[in-house]
Amino acid sequence: MNEITEKTIDIEKILHSKLGSKARYVPRLLVKWLKKIIHQDQVNSFIWEHRDESGVEWLESTVRYLKMDIRIIGKENLPPKDDGKLYTFVSNHPLGGQDGVALGSIIGRHYDGRFRYLVNDLLMNLPGLAPVCIGINKTGRQGRDFPRMVKAGFKSDNHMLMFPAGLNSRKQKDGSIHDLPWKKTFITKSVECHRDVVPIYFSGRNSERFYRIAKFSDRWLPFNLAMIFLVDEMYRNVGKHFDIYIGKPIPWQTFDKSRTPQEWAQWVQQEAYKLSPSQPSPSGRA
C-alpha cells in the first residue's frame, strides 16, 4: 500500500466546513467513530493510489477495487453512441454508492465519457469522480442555483445519469426494498430538451442494520443519518454479485399531457422495476 501523503477525505475539515467554530465542541470520540464508519484511511488510500485517474478510468478502477461481480441484461438497449441523440438514464438506487459507480463505468465507457451525474455535492470531494459530476446542494446559496445547474446539465452535450428518488432505497412494510417515489425533474427536463429516457433496474440491497437506521432517521430526525453509513455498507458489499437490467429507450414524446410530470415519473419507476423478473412493480405509486 502506498504511503498517503495527502488526505482527500478529512473528517475534521468537513466538520469545520459545515459547523465553523462550533466544530471544536464535537466530542473526540464521535470524530474517531466517524473516521471509522466512513473508512477514512481505506478510502484515502484508494484515492491516493488512483490519484492520476479520473472519470471513467477512475470508476472502472473502483469497480475492480470493490470486486463487483456484474451481469448486464439488455445491454443491446443502450442507444448507439453515434446516433446524434442525447439520453437521460434513470435507475433505482438500492445501494447508495456501488450502484452509481457501476452504472457510471458502464455508461461512461459506452459513450466515451460523455455523461454526467446529478449527485450530492459531498461527492465532489472525490477528485476522480468530480469531472463527471454536477454537484447539487439544495440548501443555502447553491440551493438557489439548483434549477440553473440542472438546466445547464440537460442543455449540455452530455448524457445524464440520475437516481430520481434522491435517496437510496428503503425497506417497505412487506419487507421488500424499493425506492421512494421518483421526483419529476427528469421528466420535465427530458421533455424540454427532447431527450429519450432509458430506464434501468439495479439489483442489490444493504444490511438490515442500515434499514433500521434509515427508518429511525426518516421518522425522527431532521437530517439523513443513514447517509453516514453508506460507505460502511459499500465495504460490506465488497465481492457481491449484481444484476443490471437496461430497458429500451422511452421516447420523450410519450410524456404528454395525459398525466402530470409526477405521474409520468412514477410510471417510469414502475417500468424500471418491471425489468427485473424477481421484482414486482411498486404498488400504489402510479
Secondary structure, DSSP 8 states (H G I E B T S, - for coil): -----S-SS-HHHHHHHHHGGGGGGS-HHHHHHHHHHTTHHHHHHHHHHTTT--HHHHHHHHHHHTT-EEEEE-GGGS--TTSS--EEEEE--SSSSHHHHHHHHHHHHHTTT-EEEEEEGGGGG-TTTGGGEEEE--SHHHHHHHHHHHHHHHHSSSEEEE-TTSS--EE-TTS-EE-----SHHHHHHHHTT-EEEEEEE-----HHHHHHHHHHHHH-SS-GGGGGHHHHHHHTTT-EEEEEE---B-GGGS-TTS-HHHHHHHHHHHHHHTSTT----TT--
